[in-house]
Amino acid sequence: MKIGLYFGSFNPIHTGHLIIASHVVNQTDLQQVWLVVSPQNPFKQESSLLNEYHRLHLAQLAVEDDNRLRASDIEFKLPRPSYTIDTLIYLQEKYPQHSFTIVMGSDSFQNLPKWKNADLLIKNYSFVVYNRPGAPVADTHQAKLTILDAPLLTISATLIRKNIQEGKSIRYLVPDKVRIYIEENNYYK
């Protein structure tokens, strides 16, 4: 199976993430997109993150009715911080029957040379990159690359957390199941 790996903190997962994942499946030959919940991104402070199992559960709630999308805890089993190359090597060993493609925004793609073993990622994997405003793909890094114009919403997890902290609604920013679970558990207060 051809699987796209969409890595993120998903702190929390929101409608923008889901629109991109769905669009990638619809517009490429990928059969599924796995939303890989990163327990610790090397570029983010861990203290600002909701517990990884809570973030995973929210992602699972968000995609449970769509068999094209899957929430993955694969990085929970790996050393921290999480590095994409290590995750991909592990996945290739665990699932040799699948091929994996990295899904990311053009802003992240432009930072690819700063990633651990970026040369191995570029040599051994393909990328689906969705354009983000103000971050055109200026350098392909000689990667196997598909560039998409995805429908983008200027929703951010930061905005969602801020709304929660200020007692404002997050309805329509996240799936209803996710909103209800966040509210019931007082996450991000």
Contacts in CASP RR format, 6 or more apart in sequence:
PFRMAT RR
TARGET T0000
AUTHOR 0000-0000-0000
METHOD contacts of the structure
MODEL  1
MKIGLYFGSFNPIHTGHLIIASHVVNQTDLQQVWLVVSPQNPFKQESSLL
NEYHRLHLAQLAVEDDNRLRASDIEFKLPRPSYTIDTLIYLQEKYPQHSF
TIVMGSDSFQNLPKWKNADLLIKNYSFVVYNRPGAPVADTHQAKLTILDA
PLLTISATLIRKNIQEGKSIRYLVPDKVRIYIEENNYYK
1 31 0 8 1.000
1 32 0 8 1.000
1 97 0 8 1.000
1 98 0 8 1.000
1 99 0 8 1.000
2 29 0 8 1.000
2 30 0 8 1.000
2 31 0 8 1.000
2 32 0 8 1.000
2 98 0 8 1.000
2 99 0 8 1.000
2 101 0 8 1.000
3 30 0 8 1.000
3 31 0 8 1.000
3 32 0 8 1.000
3 33 0 8 1.000
3 34 0 8 1.000
3 98 0 8 1.000
3 99 0 8 1.000
3 100 0 8 1.000
3 101 0 8 1.000
4 24 0 8 1.000
4 30 0 8 1.000
4 32 0 8 1.000
4 33 0 8 1.000
4 34 0 8 1.000
4 100 0 8 1.000
4 101 0 8 1.000
4 102 0 8 1.000
4 103 0 8 1.000
4 128 0 8 1.000
5 33 0 8 1.000
5 34 0 8 1.000
5 36 0 8 1.000
5 72 0 8 1.000
5 87 0 8 1.000
5 88 0 8 1.000
5 91 0 8 1.000
5 100 0 8 1.000
5 101 0 8 1.000
5 102 0 8 1.000
5 103 0 8 1.000
6 17 0 8 1.000
6 20 0 8 1.000
6 21 0 8 1.000
6 24 0 8 1.000
6 33 0 8 1.000
6 34 0 8 1.000
6 35 0 8 1.000
6 36 0 8 1.000
6 103 0 8 1.000
6 104 0 8 1.000
7 36 0 8 1.000
7 38 0 8 1.000
7 82 0 8 1.000
7 84 0 8 1.000
7 87 0 8 1.000
7 102 0 8 1.000
7 103 0 8 1.000
7 104 0 8 1.000
8 35 0 8 1.000
8 36 0 8 1.000
8 37 0 8 1.000
8 38 0 8 1.000
8 41 0 8 1.000
9 37 0 8 1.000
9 38 0 8 1.000
9 41 0 8 1.000
9 44 0 8 1.000
9 49 0 8 1.000
9 55 0 8 1.000
9 157 0 8 1.000
10 17 0 8 1.000
10 35 0 8 1.000
10 37 0 8 1.000
10 55 0 8 1.000
10 58 0 8 1.000
10 59 0 8 1.000
10 157 0 8 1.000
11 48 0 8 1.000
11 49 0 8 1.000
11 50 0 8 1.000
11 55 0 8 1.000
11 157 0 8 1.000
11 161 0 8 1.000
12 50 0 8 1.000
12 55 0 8 1.000
12 58 0 8 1.000
12 157 0 8 1.000
12 160 0 8 1.000
12 161 0 8 1.000
12 174 0 8 1.000
12 178 0 8 1.000
12 182 0 8 1.000
12 187 0 8 1.000
12 188 0 8 1.000
13 35 0 8 1.000
13 55 0 8 1.000
13 58 0 8 1.000
13 59 0 8 1.000
13 62 0 8 1.000
13 71 0 8 1.000
13 174 0 8 1.000
13 178 0 8 1.000
14 155 0 8 1.000
14 156 0 8 1.000
14 157 0 8 1.000
14 160 0 8 1.000
14 173 0 8 1.000
14 174 0 8 1.000
14 178 0 8 1.000
15 153 0 8 1.000
15 155 0 8 1.000
15 172 0 8 1.000
15 173 0 8 1.000
15 174 0 8 1.000
15 175 0 8 1.000
16 152 0 8 1.000
16 153 0 8 1.000
16 155 0 8 1.000
17 35 0 8 1.000
17 62 0 8 1.000
18 62 0 8 1.000
18 63 0 8 1.000
18 69 0 8 1.000
18 175 0 8 1.000
19 150 0 8 1.000
19 151 0 8 1.000
19 152 0 8 1.000
19 153 0 8 1.000
20 103 0 8 1.000
20 130 0 8 1.000
20 150 0 8 1.000
20 152 0 8 1.000
21 33 0 8 1.000
21 35 0 8 1.000
21 63 0 8 1.000
21 69 0 8 1.000
21 103 0 8 1.000
22 33 0 8 1.000
22 66 0 8 1.000
22 68 0 8 1.000
22 69 0 8 1.000
23 130 0 8 1.000
23 148 0 8 1.000
23 150 0 8 1.000
23 151 0 8 1.000
24 30 0 8 1.000
24 33 0 8 1.000
24 103 0 8 1.000
24 128 0 8 1.000
24 130 0 8 1.000
24 148 0 8 1.000
24 150 0 8 1.000
25 31 0 8 1.000
25 32 0 8 1.000
25 33 0 8 1.000
25 68 0 8 1.000
25 69 0 8 1.000
27 148 0 8 1.000
27 150 0 8 1.000
28 101 0 8 1.000
28 128 0 8 1.000
28 146 0 8 1.000
28 148 0 8 1.000
30 101 0 8 1.000
30 128 0 8 1.000
31 68 0 8 1.000
32 67 0 8 1.000
32 68 0 8 1.000
32 69 0 8 1.000
32 70 0 8 1.000
33 68 0 8 1.000
33 69 0 8 1.000
33 70 0 8 1.000
33 103 0 8 1.000
34 69 0 8 1.000
34 70 0 8 1.000
34 71 0 8 1.000
34 72 0 8 1.000
34 74 0 8 1.000
35 59 0 8 1.000
35 63 0 8 1.000
35 69 0 8 1.000
35 70 0 8 1.000
35 71 0 8 1.000
35 72 0 8 1.000
36 72 0 8 1.000
36 74 0 8 1.000
36 75 0 8 1.000
36 87 0 8 1.000
37 52 0 8 1.000
37 55 0 8 1.000
37 56 0 8 1.000
37 59 0 8 1.000
37 71 0 8 1.000
37 72 0 8 1.000
37 73 0 8 1.000
37 75 0 8 1.000
37 76 0 8 1.000
38 75 0 8 1.000
38 82 0 8 1.000
39 52 0 8 1.000
39 75 0 8 1.000
39 76 0 8 1.000
39 80 0 8 1.000
39 82 0 8 1.000
40 46 0 8 1.000
40 49 0 8 1.000
40 80 0 8 1.000
40 81 0 8 1.000
40 82 0 8 1.000
41 81 0 8 1.000
41 82 0 8 1.000
42 81 0 8 1.000
42 82 0 8 1.000
42 83 0 8 1.000
42 116 0 8 1.000
49 55 0 8 1.000
50 187 0 8 1.000
50 188 0 8 1.000
52 73 0 8 1.000
52 76 0 8 1.000
53 76 0 8 1.000
54 185 0 8 1.000
54 187 0 8 1.000
56 71 0 8 1.000
56 73 0 8 1.000
56 76 0 8 1.000
57 181 0 8 1.000
58 178 0 8 1.000
58 181 0 8 1.000
58 182 0 8 1.000
59 71 0 8 1.000
60 71 0 8 1.000
61 175 0 8 1.000
61 177 0 8 1.000
61 178 0 8 1.000
61 181 0 8 1.000
62 71 0 8 1.000
62 174 0 8 1.000
62 175 0 8 1.000
62 177 0 8 1.000
62 178 0 8 1.000
63 69 0 8 1.000
63 70 0 8 1.000
63 71 0 8 1.000
64 177 0 8 1.000
74 87 0 8 1.000
74 90 0 8 1.000
74 91 0 8 1.000
75 82 0 8 1.000
75 87 0 8 1.000
77 90 0 8 1.000
78 86 0 8 1.000
78 87 0 8 1.000
78 90 0 8 1.000
79 86 0 8 1.000
83 115 0 8 1.000
83 116 0 8 1.000
83 117 0 8 1.000
84 102 0 8 1.000
84 115 0 8 1.000
84 116 0 8 1.000
84 121 0 8 1.000
85 115 0 8 1.000
85 116 0 8 1.000
85 117 0 8 1.000
85 120 0 8 1.000
85 121 0 8 1.000
86 116 0 8 1.000
88 100 0 8 1.000
88 102 0 8 1.000
88 121 0 8 1.000
88 124 0 8 1.000
88 125 0 8 1.000
91 98 0 8 1.000
91 100 0 8 1.000
92 100 0 8 1.000
100 125 0 8 1.000
101 125 0 8 1.000
101 126 0 8 1.000
101 127 0 8 1.000
101 128 0 8 1.000
102 121 0 8 1.000
102 125 0 8 1.000
102 126 0 8 1.000
102 127 0 8 1.000
102 128 0 8 1.000
103 127 0 8 1.000
103 128 0 8 1.000
103 129 0 8 1.000
103 130 0 8 1.000
104 127 0 8 1.000
104 128 0 8 1.000
104 129 0 8 1.000
104 130 0 8 1.000
105 129 0 8 1.000
105 130 0 8 1.000
105 131 0 8 1.000
105 132 0 8 1.000
105 135 0 8 1.000
106 129 0 8 1.000
106 130 0 8 1.000
106 131 0 8 1.000
106 132 0 8 1.000
106 135 0 8 1.000
106 136 0 8 1.000
106 137 0 8 1.000
106 147 0 8 1.000
107 132 0 8 1.000
107 134 0 8 1.000
107 135 0 8 1.000
109 127 0 8 1.000
109 129 0 8 1.000
109 137 0 8 1.000
109 141 0 8 1.000
110 135 0 8 1.000
110 137 0 8 1.000
110 138 0 8 1.000
110 139 0 8 1.000
112 118 0 8 1.000
112 121 0 8 1.000
112 122 0 8 1.000
112 141 0 8 1.000
112 143 0 8 1.000
113 141 0 8 1.000
115 121 0 8 1.000
118 141 0 8 1.000
121 143 0 8 1.000
122 141 0 8 1.000
122 142 0 8 1.000
122 143 0 8 1.000
125 144 0 8 1.000
126 143 0 8 1.000
126 144 0 8 1.000
126 145 0 8 1.000
126 146 0 8 1.000
127 143 0 8 1.000
127 144 0 8 1.000
127 145 0 8 1.000
127 146 0 8 1.000
128 146 0 8 1.000
128 148 0 8 1.000
129 137 0 8 1.000
129 145 0 8 1.000
129 146 0 8 1.000
129 147 0 8 1.000
129 148 0 8 1.000
130 147 0 8 1.000
130 148 0 8 1.000
130 149 0 8 1.000
130 150 0 8 1.000
130 152 0 8 1.000
131 137 0 8 1.000
131 147 0 8 1.000
131 148 0 8 1.000
131 149 0 8 1.000
131 150 0 8 1.000
131 152 0 8 1.000
132 152 0 8 1.000
133 152 0 8 1.000
137 145 0 8 1.000
137 147 0 8 1.000
155 173 0 8 1.000
159 173 0 8 1.000
160 170 0 8 1.000
160 173 0 8 1.000
160 174 0 8 1.000
160 188 0 8 1.000
161 188 0 8 1.000
163 169 0 8 1.000
163 170 0 8 1.000
163 173 0 8 1.000
164 170 0 8 1.000
164 182 0 8 1.000
164 187 0 8 1.000
164 188 0 8 1.000
164 189 0 8 1.000
165 188 0 8 1.000
165 189 0 8 1.000
170 179 0 8 1.000
170 182 0 8 1.000
171 179 0 8 1.000
173 179 0 8 1.000
174 182 0 8 1.000
181 187 0 8 1.000
182 188 0 8 1.000
END
